[in-house]
Amino acid sequence: MNAIGYNTAGSVEVLEPVSVERPTIGPRDLLVAVKGVSVNPVDVKLRAAVAPDTGPRVLGFDAAGVVAEIGKDVTGYTVGDEVFYAGDVTRAGTNARFHAVDERIVGRKPASLDFTEAAGIPLTAITAWELLFESFRLKEGDGTGQTLLVVGGAGGVGSILIQLAKALTGLTVIATASRPETQDWVRKMGADHVVDHRGDLSAQVAEIGRAPQYVAALTATDQHWPAIIDLIAPRGQIALIDDPEAIDIKAAKPKALSIHWEFMFTRSMFGTKDIGAQRDLLNRVADMIDAGALQSTITERGGALTVEALQAAHLRQESGKVIGKQVLGGIEDMV
């Protein structure tokens, strides 16, 4: 079947058309005809630095499509169902005509979104949901009188995290954004306050007069770490999703801070007992989108999934200037 992959790690030029075997599905798997995909930072990181073990590696960790085949033990889906999901980093990716995925991490596609737009939601929504309700252990309705700082609010995760926090908790949200267009975007997503992470972050948050109990460190955590430690409230909580080279963990001791790592692939990587929680939260997100409680975070539609379109999307991701999410169509139109 058609796919786009790479044989050696490197710049975007290593992405090329490849022909790979149509996946053989396991007992809990769905075979999905992929109709839309998105590009995430993980795609860029892997392509640039991680060489395939054998044969071409196919990336892609978001998809929306139609169930074409089901495993013998599948109970939640039938052929023809429209689905969306974020996949499994240990398996072949979604930049292919067909993709195999465990049904327990798959949700119902929002009926109000087309396949391309729906493909931009799952990975960021799972990350944001797990960060709020599992890392921070908030319950719906919690947080009244408390504050969440989102560092990197205009990115994919930040865009949906702000919305979930405002829709499902009582938190006041401060988001960081450095350009006029990104500042306008985070306000559109629902941020109560906006600060510029290129300036004195600690001083700007102090001016607002609300020391955050929660900090979502989504980007450049190593650069912002001293400011985060300074501005956060005592006994506050910090959740990280990026890969800082080094942070001074001892700096968190005087305030008795809690540090959490959020990695949305953990459940699928280790087959955790609660793996089905991702299906449940995706279905909840789909319901919220269809009810108008969440808005799309898609800002870039790259057309059909071709090598050229995927390379361009990787370059935009590498620029660090993507607002929200960028998506592409299915590979069936690949030329």
N, C-alpha and C positions, 0 to 999 in steps of 0.2 A: 504494500500500500504506500501511497505518497506520504512523505513526512519531511520536515526540515530538521537537520541535526548538525553535529560537528564531530570531526575526528581528532582534532587537536585543539587544545585550549589556546585562546588568543583573542585578538580583536574581532570585530563583527564580521570581518571577511571570512572567518572560518565557518560561518553558517552557510549551509548549502543544501540543495535538494538531495534527499536520500530515499532509497527504497528499503523498507523494513517489513518484516513479517506481520501480518495482521495478528493482534494479540490473542492468545489463548486464555480464556477466562477461568477463574477458580470458582468454587462453589458459592461464595458470597459476592462474586463480582458482577458488575454490569459491563457490557460492551456498549460504548456510547459512540454514535456518529456525531463527531464534533462539528458544531455550527458556529462557534465563536470562542476566542481565546483572549487573554490579556498578557501583558508583560509586567513582571515584578522585579524588584531589586535582586531576588535570588537567581533569576535567569541570568542576569548580567554577571553576578559574582561567579556562578558555576562556569559559564562559558569562558570567562577570562582566566580562570585559575585552576579548574579541575578537569584534567584530561580523562576521556573515557577509558574504561578498563579494556574493553574489547568492542570493536565495531563502533559505529556512530552512536552518539548519545542524543536523544531527542529531549529537549527541554519543554517548558510550559507547565504552569502550576495553577491555572484557572481554566475552566471550560464551561460551556453551556452546550447542550445538544439533546439528541433523541436516543432513547434506549433502543439498541438494535438487537440485543441478545441478553439473556439473563442466566446466571449460574443456577445449579440445581437446588441450592439452599436459599435462594433469594426469596424474601417474603414481602418486601416493601414496594416493589416496582414491577411493572409489566412492559413488554415491548411496546414502543410508541410513546412512552411517558417522556415529557420534557423536563430536563434536570439541569442543575448547576452545582459546581463543586470546585474544590481547590486541589484535589489530587494528593499524591504521596511522593515525597522526595526520593524514596528508595526505588520507585518504579519508573518506567518510561513515561515521558511527559505528553502533554496534550497538543503539541504542534504536529499533529498527525491526523489522518483521515478518520481513524477509529482509535478509541482509547479504553483501556480496561481500568476499572476503579471499584473499590470495595463499596457496596451499597450503603454501609453504615456511615460514610462520610459524605453522602450525596443528599442534596435537598431538592425540593420541588422548585422548578424555575418560576420566578415571579411572572404571572400572566401579563402584567402591564409592561414588561420589558421585552424587547426582541432578544434573540439569542446573543447577538454581539454585545449589547449593553449589559445583559445579565452576566456575561463572562467576566466582567470587571468587578464583580461584587464579592465572590466567596472568600478568597484568601484574606482580604483586608477585613471583611466582616467577622470572620472567625477570629482573627488576631485581636481585633478590638473588643469583641465580646468576651473572649477568654481573659484578656487583660483586665477588663472592668470587673467581671463577675467571678473570676477564678483567682487571678493573681491578687487583686485588691479585695476579693471576697465580699464585694458589695452585693446587696440584695436590691431587687427592683424597689424603687421608692426611697432607698437610702441616700444619704449624702446631703440632706437639707442643712444649710448653714456651713457646709464644707466646700472646699475648692479643689479642682483638678487643673493642673498645668499640663498642657499638651505641647511638647517641644517638637516642632516640625508639623504644625497643624494642617498645612495645605497638601501634604502627601496623601497617598491612598489610604493608609491606615488612619492618619489623623482626621481625614475628611469624614470617615464613617464613625470613628470614635467620638468625635464631637457630637454628632447627631444622636448616637446611642445614649451618651451621657445625658443629653438634654431631654431625650424622649422618655428614658426609663429610670432616671435618678433625679435627685434634687440638687445635684452638684452645680455650683457655679464654675464655668469653664473659661480658663485663660488659655489662649492659643498663641503660639509664636509664629510669625511670618515676617519676612523682611522686605518684600516688594509690594507696591500698591496693589497689583493684581492678586497676589496671594493673600494679602490682608483683606481685600474685598471678599475673596473666596471663603476664608474661614468665618467671616461674619455671616455670609450666606449659609454656611453649614450650621450656624447657631451659636458661635462663640460669644460669650458675654463681654470679654475683654481681649484685646490683641496687643502683643508686645513684639518688639523687634529683636530676634536672637542675635543679630549682628552688633547690637549695642550692649549696654550694661544690663543684662537680664535680671540680675538680682535687684538692682535699683529700680527698674521699671515695675517689677512685681511688687516691691515695697510701696511704691507710689499708689498702687491700686488698693493697698491696705488689707489684702487677704493672703496670708501665708498659706500656700497649698498644703493640704494633708496628703494629696496624691500627686505624683509626677509621672507622666507617661513619657519616657525618654525614647523617642522614635528615630532620631538621627543625630550624628555628630556628638554622641554622648560623652566621649572623652574630652571634647572641647568645652562642653557646657557643664561638666561634672562639678567643678568648684562652685559655680553659681548655683547649681541645683542644691548642693549641700548647704549653701548659705541661705537660700530663700525658703526651703521647705520647713514646714512646722515640725517641732519635736515629735517624735514617735510617728513621723510620717512614713509613707510607703512610696518606693520608686520601682517602676517596671521598665525593663529595657527590652528592645527588640533588635537593636543593631549589633555590631561586632566591634566594640572599642578595643584598641590594642592593649590598653591598660587603664585601670581606674584605681584610685586610692580608696580601697574599701574601708580602711581604718578611719577615714574621714567621716564615715557614717556613724561611728560609735558614740560620740558625745551626745547626739540627738536621738540615739537608740532607734535608728531608721531600719526599716525592713527593705530588702532588695529582692526583686523577683525577676526571673527571666521568663519571657513569653516566647514560645516557639510553637506555631500552630501545627507543625508536622509531628510533634511528639506522639500524639495518640496513634496515628497511622504507622509511624516508625516502630513503635513498641507493642502495637496491638493491645492497648490498654483495655481494661474491663469496661471503661466508660466511653469507648470509641464512638458509640452511637450518639453521644452528646453533640457531635458536630452536625449530624443529620438534623437533630432537633433544633439547634440554634439557627441553621440555615433555613429551615422551614418557618421559624419565627420571623427571621429577617424578611423572607419572601412575603409573608403575611403583612408585615409592616410597610413594605414597599408598595404592595397592592392597595393598602389602605391609605396611602399618602402620608404615613408617619415618618418615612425615610425618603430622601430624594437621591437620585442617581449621583454618583461621584465621577461619572465619565466625562472627560473633556476632550479626548482625542480619539477619533475613529480613523484607523489606518487603512481601511479598505480590506479587500480579500487577503488572506494569509499567503503571501509570496515571500521568497527569500529577500527581495528588495524591501518589502514593507516591514518584515521582521527586523532586518538590519537597521532600518531607520528608527524603528521603535526602541531597539536596544541603545542606539546612539542618544535618543531623547532621554532615556532612563539614566544613562551615564552622565548626562549634562547636569543632573540634580535640579532641573527646573520644571519637571513635570508637575502639574497641578492635578490633584485627584488621580484618576486612572486613565490609561490608554488601552484601546481594545482593537482587535482585528476580527475579520470574519473567519469562516471555515476554510480548510485547505482543499476542499473539493474544487475550488476555483483556481488552484495553483497552476501557474504557467512556468 
